[in-house]
């Protein structure tokens, strides 16, 4: 089976990355990227979440989301999958071109080729969970069923 590896937003399949700047609208707010939305969901502190939403770059949003000042919601370990699902669903629902490109991946296995992230990506050893790739493949399947 064909594999498509993605990580950097500047690479061929960079549109699959959360760092791909594609504004999304969720619950009456605009977000610069899925990374901004995802990082802001970590906290129930609306002021801090707004600070993340307003971040200039994806790196800045991620840094704020990982800063000790970001008090994680108590259910974050179970809620993070749903937050990512909502983010990527909004991205591909709201950008027809990106949805067409996602569908263009056919039945290829999508792999977030992060060397450091063993949850969303595969990590340096290739043994990570690849949860972002899995969620993208799930989403692609729902579009095919529609």
DSSP file (Angstrom, degrees, kcal/mol; ACC not computed):
  #  RESIDUE AA STRUCTURE BP1 BP2  ACC     N-H-->O    O-->H-N    N-H-->O    O-->H-N    TCO  KAPPA ALPHA  PHI   PSI    X-CA   Y-CA   Z-CA
    1    1 A X              0   0    0      0, 0.0     2,-0.1     0, 0.0   107,-0.1   0.000 360.0 360.0 360.0 140.7    0.0    0.0    0.0
    2    2 A X        -     0   0    0      1,-0.0   107,-3.0     2,-0.0     2,-0.4  -0.390 360.0-151.7 -68.2 142.4    1.2    3.5   -0.8
    3    3 A X  E     -a  109   0A   0    105,-0.2     2,-0.5    -2,-0.1   107,-0.2  -0.936   6.9-162.1-114.6 140.5    2.4    5.7    2.0
    4    4 A X  E     -a  110   0A   0    105,-3.1   107,-3.0    -2,-0.4     2,-0.4  -0.981  11.2-163.1-119.8 118.2    2.2    9.5    2.1
    5    5 A X  E     +a  111   0A   0     -2,-0.5     2,-0.3   105,-0.2     8,-0.3  -0.831  13.5 172.4-101.7 137.3    4.5   11.1    4.7
    6    6 A X  E     +a  112   0A   0    105,-2.6   107,-2.8    -2,-0.4     3,-0.1  -0.975  21.5 129.5-140.3 154.0    4.0   14.7    5.7
    7    7 A X        +     0   0    0      1,-0.5    12,-0.3    -2,-0.3     2,-0.2   0.041  59.4  64.9-161.5 -67.7    5.3   17.0    8.3
    8    8 A X  S >  S-     0   0    0      1,-0.1     3,-1.8   105,-0.1    -1,-0.5  -0.519  71.0-136.1 -76.3 136.5    6.6   20.4    7.2
    9    9 A X  T 3  S+     0   0    0      1,-0.3     5,-0.2    -2,-0.2    -1,-0.1   0.673 103.6  59.8 -65.5 -15.4    3.9   22.6    5.7
   10   10 A X  T 3  S+     0   0    0      4,-0.1    -1,-0.3     3,-0.1     5,-0.1   0.524  88.0  95.5 -89.9  -6.5    6.3   23.6    2.9
   11   11 A X  S X  S-     0   0    0     -3,-1.8     3,-2.1     1,-0.1     4,-0.2  -0.230  96.4 -91.2 -79.0 173.1    6.6   19.9    1.7
   12   12 A X  T 3  S+     0   0    0      1,-0.3     3,-0.3     2,-0.1    -6,-0.1   0.864 129.1  31.9 -53.4 -42.7    4.6   18.4   -1.1
   13   13 A X  T >  S+     0   0    0     -8,-0.3     3,-2.0     1,-0.2    -1,-0.3  -0.003  81.8 125.8-105.6  28.5    1.9   17.1    1.2
   14   14 A X  G X   +     0   0    0     -3,-2.1     3,-1.8     1,-0.3     6,-0.3   0.706  56.2  76.9 -60.5 -22.3    2.3   20.0    3.7
   15   15 A X  G 3  S+     0   0    0     -3,-0.3    -1,-0.3     1,-0.3     5,-0.1   0.694  87.2  62.0 -63.5 -17.0   -1.4   20.9    3.4
   16   16 A X  G <  S+     0   0    0     -3,-2.0    -1,-0.3     3,-0.0    -2,-0.2   0.672  87.4  95.8 -79.3 -17.6   -2.0   17.8    5.7
   17   17 A X  S X  S-     0   0    0     -3,-1.8     3,-1.3    -4,-0.3    17,-0.2  -0.388  79.8-130.8 -74.0 148.6    0.0   19.5    8.5
   18   18 A X  T 3  S+     0   0    0      1,-0.2    17,-1.5    16,-0.1    16,-0.3   0.646 107.9  66.0 -70.6 -14.2   -1.6   21.5   11.2
   19   19 A X  T 3  S+     0   0    0    -12,-0.3     2,-0.4    -5,-0.1    -1,-0.2   0.526  71.5 112.1 -83.9  -6.4    0.9   24.2   10.4
   20   20 A X  S <  S-     0   0    0     -3,-1.3     2,-1.1    -6,-0.3    14,-0.5  -0.555  75.9-126.4 -66.6 121.9   -0.7   24.8    7.0
   21   21 A X        +     0   0    0     -2,-0.4     2,-0.3    12,-0.1    12,-0.2  -0.614  54.8 141.2 -81.2 103.0   -2.2   28.2    7.3
   22   22 A X        -     0   0    0     -2,-1.1     9,-0.1    10,-0.4    12,-0.1  -0.886  50.1-126.6-140.8 103.7   -5.8   27.8    6.3
   23   23 A X        -     0   0    0     -2,-0.3     2,-0.3    10,-0.1     9,-0.2  -0.195  27.7-166.1 -56.1 139.7   -8.2   29.9    8.4
   24   24 A X  E     -B   31   0B   0      7,-2.3     7,-3.0     9,-0.1     2,-0.5  -0.924  13.1-144.1-125.9 154.3  -11.0   28.0   10.0
   25   25 A X  E     +B   30   0B   0     -2,-0.3     2,-0.4     5,-0.2     5,-0.2  -0.977  25.7 165.6-120.9 120.4  -14.2   29.2   11.7
   26   26 A X  E >   -B   29   0B   0      3,-2.3     3,-1.8    -2,-0.5    -2,-0.0  -0.997  66.2 -11.0-137.6 130.7  -15.5   27.3   14.7
   27   27 A X  T 3  S-     0   0    0     -2,-0.4    -1,-0.1     1,-0.3     3,-0.1   0.876 129.0 -49.8  49.6  46.4  -18.2   28.4   17.1
   28   28 A X  T 3  S+     0   0    0      1,-0.2     2,-0.3    -3,-0.0    -1,-0.3   0.529 117.4 103.4  77.0   6.8  -18.2   31.9   15.9
   29   29 A X  E <   -B   26   0B   0     -3,-1.8    -3,-2.3     2,-0.0     2,-0.4  -0.917  62.6-134.3-122.7 149.9  -14.5   32.5   16.0
   30   30 A X  E     -B   25   0B   0     -2,-0.3     2,-0.4    -5,-0.2    -5,-0.2  -0.831  18.6-166.0-100.7 140.1  -11.8   32.5   13.3
   31   31 A X  E     -B   24   0B   0     -7,-3.0    -7,-2.3    -2,-0.4    23,-0.1  -0.970  22.6-138.0-125.6 139.9   -8.6   30.7   13.8
   32   32 A X  S    S-     0   0    0     21,-0.4   -10,-0.4    -2,-0.4     2,-0.3   0.788  83.8 -10.7 -68.0 -27.3   -5.4   31.1   11.6
   33   33 A X  S  > S-     0   0    0    -12,-0.2     4,-1.7    -9,-0.1    -9,-0.1  -0.965  71.0 -99.4-160.1 169.0   -4.8   27.4   11.5
   34   34 A X  H  > S+     0   0    0    -14,-0.5     4,-3.0   -16,-0.3     5,-0.2   0.826 120.9  61.1 -66.2 -30.4   -5.8   24.1   13.0
   35   35 A X  H  > S+     0   0    0    -17,-1.5     4,-2.6     2,-0.2     5,-0.2   0.919 102.8  50.0 -61.7 -43.4   -2.7   24.4   15.2
   36   36 A X  H  > S+     0   0    0    -18,-0.3     4,-1.9     2,-0.2    -1,-0.2   0.943 113.9  44.9 -59.1 -48.5   -4.1   27.6   16.8
   37   37 A X  H  X S+     0   0    0     -4,-1.7     4,-1.3     1,-0.2    -2,-0.2   0.950 113.8  48.8 -61.9 -49.8   -7.5   26.0   17.4
   38   38 A X  H >< S+     0   0    0     -4,-3.0     3,-0.7     1,-0.2     4,-0.4   0.927 111.1  48.8 -58.1 -48.7   -6.0   22.7   18.8
   39   39 A X  H >< S+     0   0    0     -4,-2.6     3,-1.2     1,-0.2     4,-0.2   0.880 108.9  53.8 -61.9 -37.9   -3.6   24.5   21.2
   40   40 A X  H >< S+     0   0    0     -4,-1.9     3,-1.1     1,-0.2    -1,-0.2   0.762  97.6  65.6 -68.8 -24.0   -6.3   26.8   22.6
   41   41 A X  T << S+     0   0    0     -4,-1.3    -1,-0.2    -3,-0.7    -2,-0.2   0.631  82.5  78.6 -73.7 -11.2   -8.5   23.8   23.4
   42   42 A X  T <  S+     0   0    0     -3,-1.2    31,-3.3    -4,-0.4     2,-0.3   0.759  94.1  51.1 -66.8 -24.2   -6.0   22.6   26.0
   43   43 A X  B <   -C   72   0C   0     -3,-1.1    29,-0.2    29,-0.3    27,-0.0  -0.843  59.2-154.2-120.7 151.7   -7.2   25.2   28.5
   44   44 A X  S    S+     0   0    0     27,-0.6     2,-1.0    -2,-0.3    -1,-0.1   0.406  71.1 107.0 -95.3  -1.4  -10.6   26.2   30.0
   45   45 A X     >  -     0   0    0     26,-0.4     4,-2.7     1,-0.2     5,-0.2  -0.690  57.9-162.4 -79.5 103.7   -9.1   29.7   30.7
   46   46 A X  H  > S+     0   0    0     -2,-1.0     4,-2.0     1,-0.2    -1,-0.2   0.828  86.4  53.4 -63.2 -33.0  -10.9   31.8   28.0
   47   47 A X  H  > S+     0   0    0      2,-0.2     4,-1.7     1,-0.2    -1,-0.2   0.921 112.2  44.2 -66.1 -43.0   -8.4   34.6   28.3
   48   48 A X  H  > S+     0   0    0      2,-0.2     4,-2.0     1,-0.2    -2,-0.2   0.899 111.9  53.0 -69.1 -39.3   -5.4   32.3   27.7
   49   49 A X  H  X S+     0   0    0     -4,-2.7     4,-2.4     1,-0.2    -1,-0.2   0.885 108.3  51.5 -61.5 -38.2   -7.2   30.5   24.9
   50   50 A X  H  X S+     0   0    0     -4,-2.0     4,-2.1    -5,-0.2    -1,-0.2   0.876 105.1  55.6 -66.3 -37.2   -7.8   33.9   23.2
   51   51 A X  H  < S+     0   0    0     -4,-1.7     4,-0.4     1,-0.2    -2,-0.2   0.908 109.9  46.5 -60.1 -42.2   -4.1   34.7   23.6
   52   52 A X  H >< S+     0   0    0     -4,-2.0     3,-1.4     1,-0.2    -2,-0.2   0.921 109.6  53.9 -65.7 -43.8   -3.3   31.5   21.7
   53   53 A X  H 3< S+     0   0    0     -4,-2.4   -21,-0.4     1,-0.3    -2,-0.2   0.867 109.6  48.8 -57.8 -37.1   -6.0   32.3   19.1
   54   54 A X  T 3< S+     0   0    0     -4,-2.1    -1,-0.3    -5,-0.1    -2,-0.2   0.499  81.8 129.0 -83.7  -4.1   -4.3   35.7   18.5
   55   55 A X    <   -     0   0    0     -3,-1.4   -23,-0.1    -4,-0.4     6,-0.1  -0.190  59.9-135.3 -54.6 142.1   -0.8   34.2   18.1
   56   56 A X  S    S+     0   0    0      2,-0.0     2,-0.3   -24,-0.0    -1,-0.1   0.853  80.3  21.5 -69.1 -35.8    1.0   35.4   15.0
   57   57 A X  S  > S-     0   0    0      1,-0.1     4,-2.2   -21,-0.0     5,-0.1  -0.826  76.5-112.6-131.6 166.3    2.3   32.0   14.0
   58   58 A X  H  > S+     0   0    0     -2,-0.3     4,-2.7     2,-0.2     5,-0.2   0.890 118.3  55.0 -64.2 -40.0    1.7   28.3   14.5
   59   59 A X  H  > S+     0   0    0      1,-0.2     4,-2.7     2,-0.2    -1,-0.2   0.921 108.5  48.0 -58.8 -44.1    5.0   28.1   16.4
   60   60 A X  H  > S+     0   0    0      2,-0.2     4,-2.4     1,-0.2    -1,-0.2   0.912 111.6  49.8 -64.7 -42.2    3.9   30.8   18.8
   61   61 A X  H  X S+     0   0    0     -4,-2.2     4,-2.2     2,-0.2    -2,-0.2   0.919 112.9  47.1 -61.5 -43.5    0.5   29.1   19.3
   62   62 A X  H  X S+     0   0    0     -4,-2.7     4,-1.6     2,-0.2    -2,-0.2   0.913 110.7  51.6 -65.5 -42.9    2.2   25.8   20.0
   63   63 A X  H  X S+     0   0    0     -4,-2.7     4,-0.6     1,-0.2    -1,-0.2   0.913 111.5  47.4 -59.7 -43.0    4.7   27.5   22.4
   64   64 A X  H >< S+     0   0    0     -4,-2.4     3,-0.7     1,-0.2    -1,-0.2   0.897 110.6  51.9 -65.3 -40.1    1.8   29.1   24.3
   65   65 A X  H 3< S+     0   0    0     -4,-2.2    -1,-0.2     1,-0.2    -2,-0.2   0.760 115.2  41.9 -67.7 -24.6   -0.1   25.8   24.4
   66   66 A X  H 3< S+     0   0    0     -4,-1.6    -1,-0.2    -3,-0.2    -2,-0.2   0.410  90.0 112.2-101.6   0.1    2.9   24.1   25.9
   67   67 A X  S X< S-     0   0    0     -3,-0.7     3,-2.3    -4,-0.6    -3,-0.0  -0.469  77.4-122.6 -72.9 143.3    3.9   26.8   28.3
   68   68 A X  T 3  S+     0   0    0      1,-0.3    -1,-0.1    -2,-0.1    -4,-0.1   0.750 111.3  68.9 -57.0 -22.0    3.5   26.1   32.0
   69   69 A X  T 3  S+     0   0    0      1,-0.1     2,-1.0     2,-0.1    -1,-0.3   0.698  80.1  87.7 -69.4 -18.1    1.2   29.1   32.1
   70   70 A X  S <  S-     0   0    0     -3,-2.3     2,-0.8    -6,-0.2    -1,-0.1  -0.736  73.8-153.2 -84.4 105.3   -1.3   27.1   30.1
   71   71 A X        -     0   0    0     -2,-1.0   -27,-0.6     1,-0.0   -26,-0.4  -0.710  17.7-132.1 -83.0 112.3   -3.4   25.3   32.7
   72   72 A X  B     -C   43   0C   0     -2,-0.8   -29,-0.3   -29,-0.2   -30,-0.1  -0.334  19.8-108.3 -67.8 142.3   -4.6   22.1   30.9
   73   73 A X    >   -     0   0    0    -31,-3.3     3,-1.8   -32,-0.2     4,-0.2  -0.396  30.8-117.0 -63.5 146.6   -8.2   21.2   31.3
   74   74 A X  T 3  S+     0   0    0      1,-0.3     3,-0.3     2,-0.1    -1,-0.1   0.769 113.1  47.1 -62.7 -25.5   -8.6   18.1   33.5
   75   75 A X  T >> S+     0   0    0      1,-0.2     4,-2.3     2,-0.1     3,-1.0   0.168  75.5 117.8 -99.8  18.6  -10.1   16.0   30.7
   76   76 A X  H <>  +     0   0    0     -3,-1.8     4,-2.3     1,-0.3     5,-0.2   0.861  67.0  60.7 -58.0 -40.3   -7.5   16.9   28.1
   77   77 A X  H 34 S+     0   0    0     -3,-0.3    -1,-0.3     1,-0.2     4,-0.2   0.847 117.2  31.6 -58.5 -33.7   -6.1   13.4   27.7
   78   78 A X  H <4 S+     0   0    0     -3,-1.0     4,-0.5     1,-0.1     3,-0.3   0.738 120.6  51.9 -92.5 -25.1   -9.5   12.2   26.5
   79   79 A X  H  X S+     0   0    0     -4,-2.3     4,-2.3     1,-0.2    -2,-0.2   0.688  87.9  79.6 -85.8 -19.7  -10.6   15.5   24.9
   80   80 A X  H  X S+     0   0    0     -4,-2.3     4,-2.1     1,-0.2    -1,-0.2   0.840  90.4  53.3 -63.5 -33.9   -7.6   16.0   22.6
   81   81 A X  H  > S+     0   0    0     -3,-0.3     4,-2.5    -4,-0.2    -1,-0.2   0.937 111.0  46.3 -64.6 -45.2   -8.7   13.5   20.0
   82   82 A X  H  > S+     0   0    0     -4,-0.5     4,-2.6     2,-0.2    -2,-0.2   0.886 110.2  53.8 -65.7 -38.1  -12.1   15.2   19.6
   83   83 A X  H  X S+     0   0    0     -4,-2.3     4,-2.0     1,-0.2    -1,-0.2   0.916 111.3  46.0 -61.0 -42.8  -10.4   18.7   19.5
   84   84 A X  H  X S+     0   0    0     -4,-2.1     4,-2.7     2,-0.2     5,-0.3   0.905 110.6  53.0 -68.4 -40.4   -8.2   17.5   16.6
   85   85 A X  H  X S+     0   0    0     -4,-2.5     4,-2.3     1,-0.2     5,-0.2   0.937 110.6  47.4 -57.7 -46.5  -11.2   15.9   14.8
   86   86 A X  H  X S+     0   0    0     -4,-2.6     4,-2.2     1,-0.2    -1,-0.2   0.904 112.6  50.2 -62.2 -41.6  -13.1   19.2   15.0
   87   87 A X  H  X S+     0   0    0     -4,-2.0     4,-2.2     2,-0.2    -2,-0.2   0.948 114.8  40.3 -64.1 -50.6  -10.1   21.2   13.8
   88   88 A X  H  X S+     0   0    0     -4,-2.7     4,-2.4     1,-0.2     5,-0.3   0.849 112.8  55.8 -72.6 -30.5   -9.3   19.1   10.8
   89   89 A X  H  X S+     0   0    0     -4,-2.3     4,-2.4    -5,-0.3     5,-0.2   0.937 110.0  46.5 -63.1 -44.3  -13.0   18.6    9.9
   90   90 A X  H  X S+     0   0    0     -4,-2.2     4,-2.5    -5,-0.2    -2,-0.2   0.924 111.5  52.5 -61.5 -44.5  -13.4   22.4    9.8
   91   91 A X  H  X S+     0   0    0     -4,-2.2     4,-0.7     1,-0.2    -2,-0.2   0.937 116.9  36.0 -58.3 -49.9  -10.2   22.8    7.7
   92   92 A X  H  < S+     0   0    0     -4,-2.4     7,-0.3     1,-0.2    -1,-0.2   0.765 117.5  51.9 -82.5 -24.1  -11.3   20.3    5.0
   93   93 A X  H  < S+     0   0    0     -4,-2.4    -1,-0.2    -5,-0.3    -2,-0.2   0.880 114.8  42.9 -70.2 -38.8  -15.0   21.2    5.1
   94   94 A X  H  < S+     0   0    0     -4,-2.5     2,-0.5    -5,-0.2    -2,-0.2   0.516 110.5  56.8 -91.2  -6.3  -14.2   24.9    4.7
   95   95 A X     X  -     0   0    0     -4,-0.7     4,-2.3    -5,-0.2     3,-0.3  -0.857  60.6-172.1-129.6  97.3  -11.5   24.7    2.0
   96   96 A X  H  > S+     0   0    0     -2,-0.5     4,-2.4     1,-0.2     5,-0.2   0.851  86.5  55.0 -57.1 -37.8  -12.8   22.9   -1.1
   97   97 A X  H  > S+     0   0    0      1,-0.2     4,-1.9     2,-0.2    -1,-0.2   0.906 109.4  46.2 -65.0 -40.8   -9.3   22.8   -2.6
   98   98 A X  H  > S+     0   0    0     -3,-0.3     4,-2.6     2,-0.2    -2,-0.2   0.890 111.2  52.3 -68.7 -38.8   -7.8   21.1    0.5
   99   99 A X  H  X S+     0   0    0     -4,-2.3     4,-2.6    -7,-0.3    -2,-0.2   0.918 109.0  50.5 -62.1 -42.8  -10.6   18.6    0.6
  100  100 A X  H  X S+     0   0    0     -4,-2.4     4,-1.7     1,-0.2    -1,-0.2   0.891 111.0  48.8 -62.5 -39.2  -10.0   17.7   -3.1
  101  101 A X  H  < S+     0   0    0     -4,-1.9     4,-0.4     2,-0.2    -2,-0.2   0.901 110.0  51.1 -67.8 -39.7   -6.3   17.2   -2.4
  102  102 A X  H >< S+     0   0    0     -4,-2.6     3,-1.6     1,-0.2    -2,-0.2   0.938 111.4  47.6 -60.8 -45.8   -7.1   15.0    0.6
  103  103 A X  H >< S+     0   0    0     -4,-2.6     3,-1.7     1,-0.3    -1,-0.2   0.830 102.4  65.9 -63.4 -30.7   -9.4   12.9   -1.5
  104  104 A X  T 3< S+     0   0    0     -4,-1.7    -1,-0.3     1,-0.3    -2,-0.2   0.601  82.6  75.4 -67.2 -11.3   -6.6   12.8   -4.1
  105  105 A X  T X  S-     0   0    0     -3,-1.6     3,-2.1    -4,-0.4    -1,-0.3   0.544  84.2-166.5 -77.8  -4.1   -4.5   10.8   -1.7
  106  106 A X  T <   -     0   0    0     -3,-1.7    -1,-0.2     1,-0.3    -2,-0.0  -0.315  59.8 -28.2  60.8-127.1   -6.8    7.8   -2.6
  107  107 A X  T 3  S+     0   0    0     -3,-0.1    -1,-0.3    -2,-0.1    -3,-0.0   0.105  96.0 139.2-110.6  22.2   -6.3    5.0   -0.2
  108  108 A X    <   -     0   0    0     -3,-2.1     2,-0.5     1,-0.1  -105,-0.2  -0.299  61.8-108.8 -63.0 147.4   -2.7    5.8    0.7
  109  109 A X  E     -a    3   0A   0   -107,-3.0  -105,-3.1     2,-0.0     2,-0.5  -0.704  32.8-142.3 -76.7 123.7   -1.7    5.5    4.3
  110  110 A X  E     -a    4   0A   0     -2,-0.5     2,-0.5    23,-0.3  -105,-0.2  -0.792  20.6-173.3 -94.5 127.0   -1.1    9.0    5.7
  111  111 A X  E     -a    5   0A   0   -107,-3.0  -105,-2.6    -2,-0.5     2,-0.9  -0.969  24.2-143.2-128.5 120.1    1.8    9.3    8.1
  112  112 A X  E     -a    6   0A   0     -2,-0.5    10,-1.5     8,-0.3     2,-1.3  -0.735  20.6-154.8 -79.5 110.1    2.7   12.3   10.1
  113  113 A X        +     0   0    0   -107,-2.8     2,-0.3    -2,-0.9    -1,-0.1  -0.251  33.1 154.0 -88.5  47.8    6.5   12.0    9.9
  114  114 A X        -     0   0    0     -2,-1.3     9,-1.2     3,-0.2     8,-0.3  -0.604  34.5-157.2 -76.0 133.4    7.4   13.8   13.1
  115  115 A X  S    S+     0   0    0     -2,-0.3     9,-1.5     1,-0.1    -1,-0.1   0.676  91.6  35.3 -81.8 -18.1   10.7   12.7   14.6
  116  116 A X  S    S+     0   0    0      7,-0.3     2,-0.7     1,-0.1    -1,-0.1   0.618  99.3  79.4-112.4 -16.3    9.8   13.9   18.1
  117  117 A X        +     0   0    0      1,-0.1     6,-1.0     2,-0.1     4,-0.3  -0.847  42.9 174.5-104.5 112.4    6.0   13.3   18.4
  118  118 A X  S    S+     0   0    0     -2,-0.7    11,-2.7     4,-0.2    -1,-0.1   0.423  79.5  47.9 -93.8  -0.8    5.1    9.7   19.2
  119  119 A X  S    S+     0   0    0      9,-0.2    12,-2.5    10,-0.2    13,-0.1   0.843 124.5  21.8-101.1 -62.7    1.4   10.4   19.7
  120  120 A X  S    S+     0   0    0     10,-0.2    12,-1.5    11,-0.2    13,-0.7   0.799 134.8  27.9 -76.3 -28.5    0.3   12.5   16.7
  121  121 A X  S    S-     0   0    0     -4,-0.3     9,-2.5     9,-0.2    10,-0.3  -0.328  90.5 -99.3-115.8-161.9    3.2   11.3   14.6
  122  122 A X     >  -     0   0    0    -10,-1.5     6,-2.5    -8,-0.3     4,-0.5   0.522  54.5-142.3-103.3  -7.6    5.5    8.2   14.3
  123  123 A X  T >4  -     0   0    0     -9,-1.2     3,-1.0    -6,-1.0    -7,-0.3   0.064  39.7 -57.8  70.6 173.9    8.5    9.6   16.2
  124  124 A X  T 34 S+     0   0    0     -9,-1.5    -1,-0.2     1,-0.3    -8,-0.1   0.823 137.1  46.0 -62.1 -34.6   12.1    9.0   15.5
  125  125 A X  T 34 S-     0   0    0     -3,-0.2    -1,-0.3   -10,-0.1    -2,-0.2   0.520 107.9-120.7 -89.0  -5.3   11.9    5.2   15.7
  126  126 A X  S << S+     0   0    0     -3,-1.0    -3,-0.2    -4,-0.5    -2,-0.1   0.626  86.4 108.6  77.1  12.5    8.7    5.0   13.6
  127  127 A X        +     0   0    0     -5,-0.5    -4,-0.2     2,-0.0    -5,-0.1   0.332  45.0 120.1-104.0   6.1    6.8    3.3   16.4
  128  128 A X  S    S-     0   0    0     -6,-2.5    -9,-0.2    -5,-0.1    -6,-0.1  -0.119  74.9-109.6 -70.0 170.5    4.5    6.2   17.3
  129  129 A X        -     0   0    0    -11,-2.7    -7,-0.2    -8,-0.1   -10,-0.2   0.732  31.1-148.4 -74.5 -24.8    0.7    6.1   17.1
  130  130 A X     >  +     0   0    0     -9,-2.5     4,-2.4   -13,-0.2   -10,-0.2   0.887  32.4 164.7  58.3  40.5    0.4    8.4   14.1
  131  131 A X  H  >  +     0   0    0    -12,-2.5     4,-2.6   -10,-0.3   -11,-0.2   0.844  69.5  53.9 -62.4 -34.5   -3.0    9.7   15.4
  132  132 A X  H  > S+     0   0    0    -12,-1.5     4,-2.4     2,-0.2    -1,-0.2   0.945 110.3  46.9 -65.6 -44.6   -3.0   12.7   13.1
  133  133 A X  H  > S+     0   0    0    -13,-0.7     4,-2.2     1,-0.2   -23,-0.3   0.911 112.6  50.5 -59.3 -42.5   -2.6   10.4   10.1
  134  134 A X  H  X S+     0   0    0     -4,-2.4     4,-2.3     1,-0.2    -2,-0.2   0.919 110.8  47.9 -62.7 -45.0   -5.3    8.1   11.4
  135  135 A X  H  X S+     0   0    0     -4,-2.6     4,-2.5     1,-0.2    -1,-0.2   0.884 111.1  51.4 -65.7 -37.2   -7.7   11.0   11.9
  136  136 A X  H  X S+     0   0    0     -4,-2.4     4,-2.6     2,-0.2    -1,-0.2   0.896 110.4  48.6 -65.7 -39.0   -7.0   12.3    8.4
  137  137 A X  H  X S+     0   0    0     -4,-2.2     4,-2.0     2,-0.2    -2,-0.2   0.888 110.8  51.3 -67.7 -37.8   -7.7    8.9    6.9
  138  138 A X  H  X S+     0   0    0     -4,-2.3     4,-1.9     2,-0.2    -2,-0.2   0.931 111.8  47.2 -60.3 -46.0  -10.9    8.6    8.9
  139  139 A X  H  X S+     0   0    0     -4,-2.5     4,-1.9     1,-0.2    -2,-0.2   0.928 109.4  52.9 -63.4 -45.3  -12.0   12.0    7.6
  140  140 A X  H  X S+     0   0    0     -4,-2.6     4,-1.9     1,-0.2    -1,-0.2   0.903 107.7  53.1 -55.4 -41.9  -11.1   11.1    4.1
  141  141 A X  H  X S+     0   0    0     -4,-2.0     4,-1.7     1,-0.2    -1,-0.2   0.885 105.5  53.1 -62.7 -40.1  -13.3    8.0    4.4
  142  142 A X  H  X S+     0   0    0     -4,-1.9     4,-1.0     1,-0.2    -1,-0.2   0.875 108.2  50.9 -65.2 -35.2  -16.3   10.0    5.6
  143  143 A X  H  < S+     0   0    0     -4,-1.9     3,-0.3     1,-0.2    -1,-0.2   0.886 108.5  51.8 -67.7 -37.1  -15.9   12.2    2.5
  144  144 A X  H  < S+     0   0    0     -4,-1.9    -1,-0.2     1,-0.2    -2,-0.2   0.826 108.2  52.1 -67.2 -30.3  -15.9    9.1    0.3
  145  145 A X  H  <        0   0    0     -4,-1.7    -1,-0.2     1,-0.2    -2,-0.2   0.730 360.0 360.0 -77.3 -22.4  -19.0    7.9    1.9
  146  146 A X     <        0   0    0     -4,-1.0    -1,-0.2    -3,-0.3    -2,-0.2   0.474 360.0 360.0 -71.5 360.0  -20.9   11.1    1.3
